Amino acid sequence: MKAPDGNKLAILQALNTGGFISGQQLGEQLGISRAAVGKHIHSLQEMGLDIFKVTGKGYCLNNSAGLLNKDKIGLHYNELGGSTANVEVQPIIDSTNSELMRRLQTEVSLPSGSVLVAEMQQAGRGRRGRVWQSPFGANLYFSYFWRLDDGLQAAMGVSIAVGLAVYDTLKALYQLDVELKWPNDIYLNREKLAGVLVELDGQPQGPCQLVIGIGINLHMPESVSQHIDQAWTDLSQHVQGLDKNKLVAYLCFYLEKRLAQYQQSGLNDMYLQWNQLNAFAGECVELNTGHRSWRGICEGIDNQGGVRIRQDGEVKSYYGGEISLRKAEL
């Protein structure tokens, strides 16, 4: 699918100002027919944008898309006092994580703090090969490159630090108290709001390169939500006046702070805070590797980032890989 450009992009930008605008007015502004406007609108709808029409009033974009703008992101980021992030904006891409991973293989040196954000992903990925629904302009698709010189083993708990960075961001911007689900989901009122995907490239003892993917639901169209197989929510249901550019800037700022803390002292302090935000604290959960499953009481995480499960009075820690955790029915 091609990114909106030319007249499509002009129509989207006009709708993005809010309120209704007639097909005739759009046609006059662009020098095209109303029928051509209608075809462009239909194409935008197929991308997942929630555009509706009311007879006598025209077209309206349901909730402003808040198109990404590198300069606006930079302005907000500088106001926060950030120093390392270098943000690139793409209208459409297969996957922001995949693109940064490709660049790791082809570029001599990708600067730590490189950020890639997109309006739409054609092949967005979650953990365990799941598809991350990625309609145009509806959500945040964000990837961050970070270099860690201490080897793959030292990177084991990074997703814990990243989850806390997302918590910091949403608390600072919107005063939301989200909960964290091991190893890398963000919940709000028991519904999934965001997810993290950390991918590694490196040697056990040498420098380790990490691509940190973060997806946050902002304004999920109903046409897309039916493909999601779990309880979910988005920021538009809890926050007025979303500013996607400010969200990117805050996420960059708090992510670099948490990663600096992680590099200095690991999870020594962060795991205690994470346990206060544990979505499944004290609840019966099922841990599944695809080949085996365990059921027990979730006791939070240890200082290495492993999830602690109590079974028959004994507490054991389990670590990353292809492990999923979900609430179990008693």
C-alpha positions as CSV (number, residue, x, y, z in Angstrom):
1,M,0.0,0.0,0.0
2,K,1.3,3.4,-1.0
3,A,1.6,6.2,1.5
4,P,-0.8,9.1,1.0
5,D,0.9,11.8,-1.1
6,G,-0.2,14.6,-3.5
7,N,-3.9,15.2,-3.4
8,K,-4.5,12.3,-0.8
9,L,-2.1,13.9,1.6
10,A,-3.6,17.4,1.0
11,I,-7.1,16.0,1.7
12,L,-5.8,14.3,4.9
13,Q,-4.1,17.6,6.1
14,A,-7.4,19.5,5.4
15,L,-9.4,17.0,7.4
16,N,-6.8,17.0,10.1
17,T,-7.7,20.6,11.0
18,G,-10.9,19.3,12.6
19,G,-14.6,19.7,11.7
20,F,-16.4,19.1,8.5
21,I,-15.3,20.1,5.0
22,S,-17.4,19.6,1.9
23,G,-16.3,17.6,-1.1
24,Q,-16.9,20.6,-3.3
25,Q,-14.6,22.8,-1.1
26,L,-11.9,20.2,-1.2
27,G,-12.2,19.9,-5.0
28,E,-12.0,23.6,-5.5
29,Q,-8.9,23.8,-3.3
30,L,-7.1,21.1,-5.2
31,G,-8.5,21.7,-8.6
32,I,-10.1,18.3,-9.0
33,S,-13.6,17.0,-9.3
34,R,-15.9,15.9,-6.4
35,A,-15.8,12.4,-7.8
36,A,-12.0,12.4,-7.6
37,V,-12.2,13.7,-4.0
38,G,-14.6,10.8,-3.2
39,K,-12.1,8.3,-4.6
40,H,-9.2,9.7,-2.5
41,I,-11.4,9.6,0.6
42,H,-12.2,6.0,-0.1
43,S,-8.5,5.2,-0.5
44,L,-7.7,6.9,2.9
45,Q,-10.5,4.9,4.5
46,E,-9.0,1.7,3.2
47,M,-5.7,2.6,5.0
48,G,-7.7,2.5,8.3
49,L,-8.5,6.2,8.7
50,D,-11.9,6.8,10.2
51,I,-13.4,9.3,7.8
52,F,-17.2,9.7,7.7
53,K,-19.6,11.7,5.5
54,V,-22.8,13.6,6.6
55,T,-25.1,14.8,3.8
56,G,-25.1,18.6,3.6
57,K,-22.0,18.9,5.8
58,G,-19.3,17.0,4.1
59,Y,-16.4,14.8,5.3
60,C,-15.0,14.6,8.8
61,L,-12.0,12.8,10.3
62,N,-13.0,11.1,13.5
63,N,-10.4,12.5,15.9
64,S,-7.6,14.5,14.5
65,A,-4.8,12.2,13.3
66,G,-2.1,14.5,14.6
67,L,0.4,13.9,11.7
68,L,4.0,13.3,12.8
69,N,6.3,16.3,12.2
70,K,10.0,16.0,12.9
71,D,10.4,19.7,13.7
72,K,7.6,19.7,16.2
73,I,9.0,16.6,17.8
74,G,12.4,18.2,18.1
75,L,10.9,21.4,19.6
76,H,9.2,19.4,22.4
77,Y,12.2,17.2,23.0
78,N,14.5,20.2,23.3
79,E,12.1,21.8,25.8
80,L,12.4,18.7,28.0
81,G,16.2,18.9,27.9
82,G,16.8,15.8,25.9
83,S,20.2,15.3,24.3
84,T,20.7,12.0,22.4
85,A,17.7,11.2,20.3
86,N,17.8,11.7,16.5
87,V,14.3,11.3,15.2
88,E,13.4,10.3,11.6
89,V,9.8,10.3,10.4
90,Q,8.5,8.0,7.7
91,P,4.9,8.1,6.4
92,I,4.7,4.3,5.7
93,I,7.1,1.4,6.3
94,D,6.9,-2.4,6.6
95,S,8.1,-2.2,10.3
96,T,10.1,0.4,12.1
97,N,12.0,-2.4,14.0
98,S,12.7,-4.3,10.8
99,E,14.1,-1.2,9.1
100,L,16.5,-0.4,12.0
101,M,17.6,-4.0,12.1
102,R,18.3,-3.9,8.4
103,R,20.4,-0.7,8.9
104,L,22.4,-2.4,11.5
105,Q,23.5,-4.9,8.9
106,T,24.3,-2.3,6.2
107,E,25.6,0.8,7.9
108,V,29.1,1.2,9.4
109,S,27.8,2.8,12.5
110,L,24.2,3.6,13.5
111,P,24.3,6.2,16.3
112,S,22.9,5.2,19.6
113,G,19.7,7.2,20.1
114,S,18.5,6.9,16.5
115,V,14.7,6.9,16.5
116,L,12.4,5.9,13.6
117,V,8.6,6.7,13.8
118,A,6.0,6.0,11.1
119,E,2.4,6.9,10.4
120,M,1.7,3.3,9.2
121,Q,3.3,-0.1,9.2
122,Q,2.5,-2.7,6.6
123,A,4.1,-5.6,8.6
124,G,4.0,-4.5,12.2
125,R,5.2,-7.2,14.6
126,G,4.5,-8.1,18.2
127,R,6.2,-10.8,20.2
128,R,6.1,-14.5,19.1
129,G,5.4,-13.6,15.5
130,R,2.1,-11.8,16.2
131,V,0.8,-9.1,13.9
132,W,0.6,-5.6,15.4
133,Q,-2.3,-3.8,13.8
134,S,-0.9,-0.6,12.3
135,P,-3.4,1.5,10.4
136,F,-2.3,4.9,9.0
137,G,-2.2,7.8,11.5
138,A,-4.1,5.9,14.2
139,N,-1.4,4.7,16.6
140,L,2.2,5.3,17.5
141,Y,4.8,3.1,15.8
142,F,8.2,3.9,17.4
143,S,11.6,2.2,17.3
144,Y,14.8,3.3,19.2
145,F,18.3,2.1,18.6
146,W,20.6,1.6,21.6
147,R,24.1,0.3,21.9
148,L,25.1,-1.6,25.1
149,D,28.8,-2.5,25.5
150,D,28.3,-5.2,28.1
151,G,27.1,-8.1,26.0
152,L,23.8,-10.0,25.4
153,Q,23.5,-11.2,29.0
154,A,23.5,-7.6,30.3
155,A,20.5,-6.8,28.0
156,M,18.2,-9.4,29.6
157,G,16.2,-6.9,31.6
158,V,16.0,-4.1,29.1
159,S,12.2,-4.6,28.4
160,I,11.6,-3.9,32.1
161,A,13.3,-0.5,31.8
162,V,11.4,0.2,28.6
163,G,8.1,-0.6,30.2
164,L,8.9,1.9,33.0
165,A,9.8,4.5,30.4
166,V,6.4,4.1,28.9
167,Y,4.8,4.4,32.3
168,D,6.9,7.6,33.0
169,T,5.8,9.1,29.7
170,L,2.0,8.5,30.2
171,K,2.2,9.6,33.8
172,A,4.0,12.9,32.9
173,L,1.8,13.7,29.9
174,Y,-1.6,12.5,30.9
175,Q,-1.5,11.6,34.6
176,L,-2.4,8.0,33.7
177,D,-1.5,5.2,36.1
178,V,-0.9,2.3,33.8
179,E,0.1,-1.2,34.9
180,L,2.8,-3.4,33.5
181,K,2.5,-7.1,32.4
182,W,5.7,-9.2,32.2
183,P,7.6,-9.1,30.0
184,N,6.6,-6.2,27.9
185,D,2.9,-5.1,27.8
186,I,1.3,-2.0,29.2
187,Y,-2.2,-2.2,30.5
188,L,-4.8,0.4,31.5
189,N,-7.9,-0.8,33.4
190,R,-7.1,-4.4,32.6
191,E,-6.9,-3.7,28.8
192,K,-3.8,-3.6,26.6
193,L,-2.7,-0.1,25.7
194,A,0.8,-0.6,24.4
195,G,3.4,-3.2,23.7
196,V,7.2,-3.5,23.6
197,L,9.4,-5.6,21.3
198,V,13.2,-5.6,22.0
199,E,15.4,-7.2,19.4
200,L,19.1,-7.9,19.9
201,D,22.1,-8.2,17.7
202,G,25.6,-8.9,19.1
203,Q,27.9,-11.4,20.8
204,P,27.6,-12.9,24.3
205,Q,30.6,-11.0,25.6
206,G,31.0,-8.2,23.1
207,P,29.0,-5.0,22.3
208,C,25.2,-5.6,22.0
209,Q,23.0,-3.6,19.7
210,L,19.3,-3.3,20.6
211,V,16.3,-2.1,18.6
212,I,13.5,-1.2,21.0
213,G,10.1,-1.2,19.4
214,I,7.1,0.5,21.1
215,G,3.6,0.5,19.8
216,I,0.9,2.6,21.6
217,N,-2.8,2.5,20.6
218,L,-3.9,6.1,20.1
219,H,-7.2,6.1,18.2
220,M,-7.9,2.6,16.8
221,P,-10.6,2.5,14.1
222,E,-13.4,0.0,14.7
223,S,-12.7,-1.6,11.3
224,V,-9.3,-2.7,12.6
225,S,-10.1,-3.5,16.2
226,Q,-12.1,-6.5,15.2
227,H,-8.9,-8.2,14.3
228,I,-7.4,-7.9,17.8
229,D,-7.8,-11.1,19.9
230,Q,-7.6,-9.6,23.4
231,A,-9.1,-6.8,25.5
232,W,-7.6,-3.5,24.4
233,T,-7.9,0.2,24.8
234,D,-6.5,3.3,23.3
235,L,-5.5,6.8,24.6
236,S,-8.4,8.5,22.9
237,Q,-10.7,6.8,25.3
238,H,-8.9,8.3,28.3
239,V,-7.3,11.5,27.1
240,Q,-8.5,14.7,25.4
241,G,-6.3,16.6,22.9
242,L,-3.7,14.0,22.0
243,D,-0.5,15.4,20.5
244,K,1.4,12.6,18.8
245,N,4.5,14.8,18.3
246,K,4.7,15.6,22.0
247,L,4.2,11.9,22.8
248,V,7.1,11.0,20.7
249,A,9.3,13.6,22.3
250,Y,8.4,12.6,25.9
251,L,8.9,8.9,25.0
252,C,12.4,9.7,23.7
253,F,13.3,11.7,26.8
254,Y,12.1,9.1,29.4
255,L,13.5,6.2,27.4
256,E,17.0,7.7,27.4
257,K,16.7,8.4,31.1
258,R,15.7,4.8,31.9
259,L,18.3,3.3,29.6
260,A,21.0,5.5,31.3
261,Q,19.8,4.2,34.7
262,Y,19.9,0.7,33.4
263,Q,23.4,1.0,32.1
264,Q,24.6,2.4,35.4
265,S,22.9,0.0,37.8
266,G,20.8,-2.5,36.0
267,L,17.5,-3.3,37.5
268,N,18.7,-2.8,41.1
269,D,16.2,0.0,41.8
270,M,13.8,-0.4,38.9
271,Y,12.6,-3.9,39.6
272,L,11.1,-2.7,42.9
273,Q,9.2,0.0,41.1
274,W,8.1,-2.4,38.4
275,N,6.6,-4.7,41.1
276,Q,4.5,-1.9,42.4
277,L,3.0,-1.6,38.9
278,N,2.6,-5.4,38.3
279,A,-0.7,-6.0,36.5
280,F,-0.9,-9.6,37.8
281,A,0.4,-9.1,41.3
282,G,-0.7,-12.0,43.6
283,E,-2.9,-13.5,40.9
284,C,-3.0,-17.0,39.4
285,V,-1.2,-17.0,36.0
286,E,-0.1,-19.4,33.4
287,L,3.4,-19.3,32.0
288,N,3.7,-20.9,28.5
289,T,6.8,-21.6,26.4
290,G,4.9,-23.3,23.6
291,H,6.2,-26.7,24.7
292,R,5.5,-26.5,28.5
293,S,3.3,-24.5,30.7
294,W,3.3,-23.7,34.4
295,R,0.6,-22.4,36.6
296,G,1.1,-20.5,39.9
297,I,0.9,-17.2,41.7
298,C,2.7,-14.2,40.2
299,E,5.1,-12.7,42.7
300,G,6.5,-10.0,40.4
301,I,10.0,-10.0,39.0
302,D,13.5,-10.4,40.4
303,N,16.5,-8.0,40.1
304,Q,17.5,-9.7,36.8
305,G,14.0,-9.1,35.2
306,G,12.8,-12.7,35.5
307,V,9.2,-13.3,36.5
308,R,8.7,-15.0,39.9
309,I,6.0,-17.7,40.1
310,R,5.0,-19.4,43.3
311,Q,4.1,-23.1,43.0
312,D,3.4,-25.4,45.9
313,G,5.1,-22.9,48.3
314,E,8.2,-22.6,46.2
315,V,9.1,-19.5,44.2
316,K,11.0,-19.8,41.0
317,S,12.2,-17.2,38.4
318,Y,11.7,-17.6,34.7
319,Y,13.4,-15.5,32.1
320,G,12.7,-14.1,28.6
321,G,12.8,-15.9,25.3
322,E,9.5,-17.1,23.7
323,I,7.6,-17.1,27.0
324,S,4.1,-15.7,27.4
325,L,2.2,-15.0,30.6
326,R,-1.5,-14.7,31.0
327,K,-4.0,-14.7,33.8
328,A,-5.3,-18.2,34.5
329,E,-8.8,-19.2,35.4
330,L,-9.0,-20.8,38.9
